[in-house]
Amino acid sequence: MTTTTTGNPLARPGASVHFLGTVSLARSLALGSVGILVNRGDVAVLTEELLRANQDRNGASVFDLIDDPDAQIEKYGQVLVAPGPWPEDQPTWVYGTPEWAAAREEARRRAWLVDTAEARSAALAAVERDFGPAAPTSKTLNARGAR
C-alpha cells in the first residue's frame, strides 16, 4: 500500500482539519468524480484518496500549509484550512455575511420566545453582545449635489 506524502506531517490520512474559508476539493482522481465545496466551519477527516486527489502536478496541496497561516495568506490571500476540529469558542460565521445574518436572526427569534420581559430583555442584549448590531437595511444610492 502506498501512502501519500505531503509537505506537512500534520496532513496525513486520519487527521482532522477545519476550514476557515470556502474551498473546492476534489473527492478522488476517478474520471467524472464530482468535487465538494467546503465552507467556514466545516470539518473533514483526511483520507489517502482526498490527499492524493488534491495534489497538483508537482505534489503540492492546500493541506501542506495547514499549520502556516502566514504562508496561506501569502498564497491565497486568507487562511483557508487549519489542523484539528473547529474551535468550540469560535463562531462559524463572519460579521456581515449571510451566515451571520441567519445565525443572528435565529438567536433573536429564540430570545423573543423567552417568557418574562426581564429575561427576554437580557436575551436580546446577549444577541446584541454576541452578534453585534444588525446590518443596515437601507442604502443611499445618490448624494445631493453629486454630478
N, C-alpha and C positions, 0 to 999 in steps of 0.2 A: 504494500500500500504506500502510495506517495503522499507526502504531506506538503501542502502549500506553505511556503515560507514568505513572509513579508518582511519589510524593513523594520518592523516593530515587534518585539516579543509579546506584547500585550494583544496583538491581533493574531489570535490562534483559534482553531476550532474549539468551541465550548465557551469562549469568552463572551461576556455580555458587554454591549455598548449602548449608549443612548445618543439620540440625535438632538442637536440644538438648532437645526435649520432643516429646510426641505432638501432632501437628497434623492436622486433617482438611482436605484440599484438594479443590477442585473441579477436575476434569480439563479440562472445557470447558463452554461455555454451551449445548451441544446438549441438546435435550429428552431426558430419560431417561439422560443421561450419569451414570455411576457415579463417585463420588468416590474418593479414595485416602487412606489413613491412613499418615502417615509417622511414624517413631519416632526417638528419640535415636540419633544415629549415621548416619542416612540422609542421602544427598546427592542433590540434584536440580539439573538444569540448567534454568534458567528459559526458558520459551518464551513467545511472544506470546500464545498461547491460554491457557496457565496463568496468566499475569499478568492477562489480561482476565477470566478465569473467577473469579478470587479477589478481585476488587474488589467492594466493597459499592456500594450505590446512589449514594453520594457520591464514588466513585472511590478510596476508601481501601482499603488492603490490608495484611495482616500483613508483606508484603515491604517496605513503606515504612519499617519500623523496624529493618531488618536490621543496621544499624551503630550502633544506640542501645539498649544493654542496659537502661539505666535507664528509658527510655520503655516498653520491653517489660514490665519488672517492674511499672511503674505501671499499664499497661493490662491485662496478662494474669496478673500475679502471679508470673511467672517468665520467663526468657529462653527463647524458643522457636526462633529462627532467627538464623543469623549468616552473613556472606558467606564465600565460598570453600569449599574442600574441608574435610573433617573433619580436625582437627589429629592427626597421627600419634602424638603423645606423650600423647594423651588417651584414656582408656578410653570405650567407648560405653555402659558400664553405670554405674549409681549404686549405692553400697553399700546392701545390704539389699533390692534389687529382685530379681525373678525372673531377670532377665538377668544380674545379678551372681552369683547363686547358680549358674546354669548355667555361666557362664564360670569361676567358681572351681572347680566340680566337674570341669570338663574339664581345667583346669590340674592339679588333684590327680591325676586319672586318668593324665595324661601323666607326672607326677612319679613315681608308683608303678611305672611301666614302666621306669624307669632301672635299669640292671643292677647297679651296685655300691651297697652300703649307704651309703658316704660320699657319693657323687654323689646318691643318692636323698634322703638327709637334706638336702643342700644345695638340691635342687629343691623339696622340701616346705617348707623355710624360705623360699624365694623366693615360693612361693604365699602363705604367711602374710604376707610383707612386701608383696607386690603387691595382695592382695585383703583383707587384714585377717583378723580371727578369724572363724570360722564363726558363722553365725546360731544363736541358741538353738534347741534342739529341743523345749523344753517351756515351759509357762506355768503360773503359779499362778493358778487361777481364783477361789479363795476364801481369804481370810486368816482365821486363827483369831481369834475374838472379834469379828469384824465383824458387826454386826447392823443 
